[in-house]
Amino acid sequence: MEFHKNLLTEKAKFILRIAEKLGATQTEVTIGLQKSALTRLANSIIDQNVEENHATIQTVTYIGKKKGSTSVEVMDNKSIEKAVENAVKIAKISPEDKNFHSLPEPLSYTHIPLKELVSKNTMNTNPEQRAESAKLVIDIAHSIDDRIKAVAGAISHGLAERVIMNSLGIEAYEVGTYSNINLTILAEDGKEQAAGWYADQNMDFSKLHLNEVAEIAAKKAVDGFGMQIIEPRDYEVVMEPAAFSGLLLFMAYFGFSAAMVQEYVSFLREKIGSKLFSEKFNVWDDALDKRATFRAFFDDEGYPKSKINLVEKGVIRNYAYDSYTARKDGVKSTGHHNKEEGRALPFPTSMFVGEGDSNLEEMIAETKDGLLITHFHYQNAVSPTEGIFTGLTRDGTWKIENGEIKYPVRTLRFTDAFPRFLGTINLIGKYQPINSQAYKVPPIKLPSFTISSIQK
Amino acid sequence: MKDLTQKALDVSIGQGASYADIRIVTITDEDITIKRGNIDVLNLTTRTGFGIRTIANGGLGFAGSYLLEPREIERVAKLAVRIAKASGVTRKIPIRLVEEKAVVDTYKTSIQKDPFLVPTEEKISLLMEADKRMQDFSDKVKMTESDFRAFREDKVFASSEGAYITQQITFCGGGISCTAIEGGKQPQTRSLPTSFRGDFSTQGYEYFEQLHLVDLTDKAATEAIALLDAKQCPSGKENLILDGNQLMLQVHESCGHPTELDRVLGTEAAYAGTSFLTPDLLGNLKYGSDLVNITADSTIPGGLGTFGYDDEGVSARRTELIKDGLFVGYQSSRETATILGLERSSAGMRADNAQHIPLIRMVNINLEPGDWKRDELIADTKHGILLSTNKSWSIDDKRLNFQFGTEIAWEIVDGELGQILKNPTYAGITPEFWGEMDAHTKDDWRIWGTPNCGKGQPGQIMYVAHGVGTARFRNIDIGITKEGRK
């Protein structure tokens, strides 16, 4: 397999040299090459089908404590030179950042073997193979039940390479492939429309569970007929991994991000050492773990990734730091720098929730008056300082009564606070064989979850 | 540039495409954020690339690249046609585009002061002053933020039908925000002129100057501090008045998105969702009260949805979506217009960069001005609450069930603004909510610009705008938070 490590490294060194010559005292450069493809399904056809080819360079320069940055999409040396000149020019006129101390110094990495990050199958996937996969899942879904009306979703894959170097000696290179399928399948019986969803992701396109994803999503859609209206109140709830993972995304961003803590936004501010959640709740972040959806051995400033415990037996143990926020709190970076277009915010990207010994069947059997939720839509913070969030159920929610699934329910809105609904956990299950969600999360059963409104 | 666009079109047609277009785009984006007197972001982005869209064997294909060279254009054109052919395999009905006259033209946003020629030092200085004034206002003001952004998109559109259009769109704007904190009280934030980094317009630096951010700082800090000890917004049914900076988001989420015809036809079913506005309801659904008139208008000066031509080469225009409360129109593209049998596209197709495929995106989706004056509207309200400045939003995949929160509210008693209320929220069902609108103002009607609208897979962030005044809605559910339930 042919990659571009030498080219990227050479360009990065070129940038560091120019910046130094122009007077920068510290410089960090990130160069990325990305090829991606996405086939979008709607109404059981390929509706959109795209491929992209990107080359991006982000240069951050410091003159003392004064910072300037540029982002460009070029690879020729003349344009690169201009981008570096602009970054230095901006730094020269920038006010001092009193909180800036230094870019990170080099540290050793726990490298992830190339074969665990890159799949030749994914790299070789072409438009015809994506179309074949699309046709396969469309056919499978329609074969499940005559009432399947439309298959929608996306089949995507890509290859990303990047090098991060800084003037203090950090030099990090990684390459990886990814692939994903997500399907939303609509069913109609003449009286109502129901939807089902499922997804899978793998660095190897050929290992995506196409058949299973199509079958599960189609069955969920068909099981959605006969939706009833229930009253808004507190219910027991069984969340499938995707539902729980969707909630945790907001906890990662609004809770564990050290920047959000320092800016008085996080509901976890001043909660280190406090028991906020059930003793059954254990959360950690580990991008090195083979089971993680997103794997990396350094963050967006080249700082080494390692495992950090965020919640142990319900007690808050850590926030996610980069070197800038870590310096403010007098701690070490945890390797969570995330950079986009010059803006940076640390937050966990590879979270795990500790498994229990239960399973979905037992959770349903143990539920007297509750809900089974596939996943959520349009979550948002209502009051992040209190951990109050809202969102809606989507693509399959069922009422459970006396240990049995009784009937599907219309779209529900929840509005509830993390410390409240995770204060007590009844049961936690095992990780599922198909990786349908961003974080590694098992299903979970909670005794109380607040449904604030319902769509009639 | 013409030789490159012609090469793309020639290669595409030569490979068997029945239609092809190419966009060559350069985006320049200056972004400055000051937080508590420190530079948080000071970044200049320049991004160039191209995207080729083709129709072949009845299917649609799109490919793009950053490398603007003849050989790469040839490779990408061939790839776009190959993708289109592969896509066509699953199509039951070949893709067709509604007729549109091919245009050769040039369009440029009217600006007085080019924001990219104004020294960055001047922008920083203004933001620093605003930031310092908020910090100095009180020890209770713990977090401050001042933002500036200037954006420019230079693009060339050429099609195999003969269109060749060059456009330059520039927008500019910013805002301030501060958070007051005291003891164990819940932190409270005020943002002006609106939240999420401010307000933007397709004007030059003169628009940023007109925002007078420094003059807004005392008001922001005063209100943030007052909110610390304010009464919690009560729960129940109440008459609701929405300020423009919240009403614009209400229009965005519950009028703009559901009238996008691609959502209606299922294209977004797996991601953003569909819409309750199915074609059988066109001309039949009472969407709101008789006072509700909503248009999609890409011709209004200053709106972030203002342009000469969309990314299919369709000229800017005004389309009625809701007329006298009746649902009468969609935002459409050349493809979706054909599917629904419409005569023309509403010129709704835009992509957020060269390498993304154009999608139906809101332009300026406006609640047309009413007859009221704002003061009269408040004076006419015996009891109610006035909500201002969005803080939280969420709406279901069909765009029916929404819940919003704002930074601040004022109680209205006997036609006068009274005490401040904290953590205000309200919720509703779209047509029921708009059915309760009984007043909308004219005197404070203006265009609000937001560059943060997400849609599509791969995800795209588009700049859009909404013209609104201040509106009143009767008997709305308010106070939805879960406060105190720990």
HADDOCK unambig.tbl for C-alpha pairs under 7 A between the chains (distance, minus, plus):
assign (segid A and resid 42 and name CA) (segid B and resid 266 and name CA) 5.98 0.50 0.50
assign (segid A and resid 42 and name CA) (segid B and resid 267 and name CA) 5.08 0.50 0.50
assign (segid A and resid 43 and name CA) (segid B and resid 266 and name CA) 6.37 0.50 0.50
assign (segid A and resid 45 and name CA) (segid B and resid 90 and name CA) 5.02 0.50 0.50
assign (segid A and resid 45 and name CA) (segid B and resid 91 and name CA) 5.44 0.50 0.50
assign (segid A and resid 46 and name CA) (segid B and resid 87 and name CA) 5.38 0.50 0.50
assign (segid A and resid 46 and name CA) (segid B and resid 90 and name CA) 6.05 0.50 0.50
assign (segid A and resid 46 and name CA) (segid B and resid 91 and name CA) 6.87 0.50 0.50
assign (segid A and resid 48 and name CA) (segid B and resid 60 and name CA) 6.41 0.50 0.50
assign (segid A and resid 48 and name CA) (segid B and resid 61 and name CA) 6.92 0.50 0.50
assign (segid A and resid 49 and name CA) (segid B and resid 60 and name CA) 6.91 0.50 0.50
assign (segid A and resid 49 and name CA) (segid B and resid 61 and name CA) 5.46 0.50 0.50
assign (segid A and resid 49 and name CA) (segid B and resid 62 and name CA) 6.17 0.50 0.50
assign (segid A and resid 49 and name CA) (segid B and resid 83 and name CA) 6.57 0.50 0.50
assign (segid A and resid 49 and name CA) (segid B and resid 87 and name CA) 6.85 0.50 0.50
assign (segid A and resid 50 and name CA) (segid B and resid 61 and name CA) 6.31 0.50 0.50
assign (segid A and resid 50 and name CA) (segid B and resid 62 and name CA) 4.68 0.50 0.50
assign (segid A and resid 50 and name CA) (segid B and resid 63 and name CA) 5.37 0.50 0.50
assign (segid A and resid 51 and name CA) (segid B and resid 62 and name CA) 6.56 0.50 0.50
assign (segid A and resid 51 and name CA) (segid B and resid 63 and name CA) 4.65 0.50 0.50
assign (segid A and resid 51 and name CA) (segid B and resid 64 and name CA) 6.37 0.50 0.50
assign (segid A and resid 52 and name CA) (segid B and resid 63 and name CA) 5.84 0.50 0.50
assign (segid A and resid 52 and name CA) (segid B and resid 64 and name CA) 4.96 0.50 0.50
assign (segid A and resid 52 and name CA) (segid B and resid 65 and name CA) 5.87 0.50 0.50
assign (segid A and resid 52 and name CA) (segid B and resid 355 and name CA) 6.00 0.50 0.50
assign (segid A and resid 53 and name CA) (segid B and resid 64 and name CA) 6.23 0.50 0.50
assign (segid A and resid 53 and name CA) (segid B and resid 65 and name CA) 4.57 0.50 0.50
assign (segid A and resid 53 and name CA) (segid B and resid 66 and name CA) 6.38 0.50 0.50
assign (segid A and resid 54 and name CA) (segid B and resid 65 and name CA) 6.22 0.50 0.50
assign (segid A and resid 54 and name CA) (segid B and resid 66 and name CA) 5.65 0.50 0.50
assign (segid A and resid 55 and name CA) (segid B and resid 66 and name CA) 6.68 0.50 0.50
assign (segid A and resid 68 and name CA) (segid B and resid 42 and name CA) 5.86 0.50 0.50
assign (segid A and resid 68 and name CA) (segid B and resid 43 and name CA) 6.51 0.50 0.50
assign (segid A and resid 69 and name CA) (segid B and resid 42 and name CA) 6.24 0.50 0.50
assign (segid A and resid 69 and name CA) (segid B and resid 43 and name CA) 4.77 0.50 0.50
assign (segid A and resid 69 and name CA) (segid B and resid 44 and name CA) 6.66 0.50 0.50
assign (segid A and resid 70 and name CA) (segid B and resid 43 and name CA) 5.13 0.50 0.50
assign (segid A and resid 70 and name CA) (segid B and resid 44 and name CA) 4.72 0.50 0.50
assign (segid A and resid 70 and name CA) (segid B and resid 45 and name CA) 5.63 0.50 0.50
assign (segid A and resid 71 and name CA) (segid B and resid 44 and name CA) 6.24 0.50 0.50
assign (segid A and resid 71 and name CA) (segid B and resid 45 and name CA) 4.49 0.50 0.50
assign (segid A and resid 71 and name CA) (segid B and resid 46 and name CA) 6.34 0.50 0.50
assign (segid A and resid 72 and name CA) (segid B and resid 45 and name CA) 5.58 0.50 0.50
assign (segid A and resid 72 and name CA) (segid B and resid 46 and name CA) 4.77 0.50 0.50
assign (segid A and resid 72 and name CA) (segid B and resid 47 and name CA) 5.35 0.50 0.50
assign (segid A and resid 73 and name CA) (segid B and resid 46 and name CA) 6.66 0.50 0.50
assign (segid A and resid 73 and name CA) (segid B and resid 47 and name CA) 4.80 0.50 0.50
assign (segid A and resid 73 and name CA) (segid B and resid 48 and name CA) 6.21 0.50 0.50
assign (segid A and resid 73 and name CA) (segid B and resid 66 and name CA) 6.60 0.50 0.50
assign (segid A and resid 74 and name CA) (segid B and resid 66 and name CA) 6.92 0.50 0.50
assign (segid A and resid 93 and name CA) (segid B and resid 121 and name CA) 6.23 0.50 0.50
assign (segid A and resid 95 and name CA) (segid B and resid 39 and name CA) 6.84 0.50 0.50
assign (segid A and resid 97 and name CA) (segid B and resid 38 and name CA) 5.08 0.50 0.50
assign (segid A and resid 97 and name CA) (segid B and resid 39 and name CA) 6.06 0.50 0.50
assign (segid A and resid 98 and name CA) (segid B and resid 38 and name CA) 6.94 0.50 0.50
assign (segid A and resid 127 and name CA) (segid B and resid 83 and name CA) 5.56 0.50 0.50
assign (segid A and resid 127 and name CA) (segid B and resid 86 and name CA) 6.27 0.50 0.50
assign (segid A and resid 128 and name CA) (segid B and resid 86 and name CA) 5.50 0.50 0.50
assign (segid A and resid 131 and name CA) (segid B and resid 86 and name CA) 5.95 0.50 0.50
assign (segid A and resid 131 and name CA) (segid B and resid 87 and name CA) 6.37 0.50 0.50
assign (segid A and resid 135 and name CA) (segid B and resid 90 and name CA) 6.74 0.50 0.50
assign (segid A and resid 152 and name CA) (segid B and resid 269 and name CA) 6.19 0.50 0.50
assign (segid A and resid 152 and name CA) (segid B and resid 270 and name CA) 5.41 0.50 0.50
assign (segid A and resid 153 and name CA) (segid B and resid 270 and name CA) 4.88 0.50 0.50
assign (segid A and resid 183 and name CA) (segid B and resid 270 and name CA) 6.51 0.50 0.50
assign (segid A and resid 184 and name CA) (segid B and resid 269 and name CA) 6.95 0.50 0.50
assign (segid A and resid 184 and name CA) (segid B and resid 270 and name CA) 4.94 0.50 0.50
assign (segid A and resid 263 and name CA) (segid B and resid 143 and name CA) 6.57 0.50 0.50
assign (segid A and resid 342 and name CA) (segid B and resid 41 and name CA) 6.28 0.50 0.50
assign (segid A and resid 342 and name CA) (segid B and resid 43 and name CA) 5.81 0.50 0.50
assign (segid A and resid 343 and name CA) (segid B and resid 41 and name CA) 5.88 0.50 0.50
assign (segid A and resid 377 and name CA) (segid B and resid 396 and name CA) 6.82 0.50 0.50
assign (segid A and resid 378 and name CA) (segid B and resid 394 and name CA) 5.57 0.50 0.50
assign (segid A and resid 378 and name CA) (segid B and resid 395 and name CA) 6.44 0.50 0.50
assign (segid A and resid 378 and name CA) (segid B and resid 396 and name CA) 6.86 0.50 0.50
assign (segid A and resid 379 and name CA) (segid B and resid 394 and name CA) 6.45 0.50 0.50
assign (segid A and resid 380 and name CA) (segid B and resid 392 and name CA) 6.58 0.50 0.50
assign (segid A and resid 380 and name CA) (segid B and resid 393 and name CA) 6.54 0.50 0.50
assign (segid A and resid 380 and name CA) (segid B and resid 394 and name CA) 6.28 0.50 0.50
assign (segid A and resid 381 and name CA) (segid B and resid 392 and name CA) 6.16 0.50 0.50
assign (segid A and resid 382 and name CA) (segid B and resid 392 and name CA) 5.51 0.50 0.50
assign (segid A and resid 382 and name CA) (segid B and resid 405 and name CA) 6.58 0.50 0.50
assign (segid A and resid 388 and name CA) (segid B and resid 482 and name CA) 6.86 0.50 0.50
assign (segid A and resid 391 and name CA) (segid B and resid 394 and name CA) 6.41 0.50 0.50
assign (segid A and resid 392 and name CA) (segid B and resid 396 and name CA) 6.14 0.50 0.50
assign (segid A and resid 415 and name CA) (segid B and resid 481 and name CA) 6.84 0.50 0.50
assign (segid A and resid 415 and name CA) (segid B and resid 482 and name CA) 6.63 0.50 0.50
assign (segid A and resid 416 and name CA) (segid B and resid 482 and name CA) 5.82 0.50 0.50
assign (segid A and resid 417 and name CA) (segid B and resid 482 and name CA) 6.89 0.50 0.50
assign (segid A and resid 419 and name CA) (segid B and resid 486 and name CA) 6.70 0.50 0.50
assign (segid A and resid 420 and name CA) (segid B and resid 486 and name CA) 4.87 0.50 0.50
assign (segid A and resid 455 and name CA) (segid B and resid 401 and name CA) 6.19 0.50 0.50
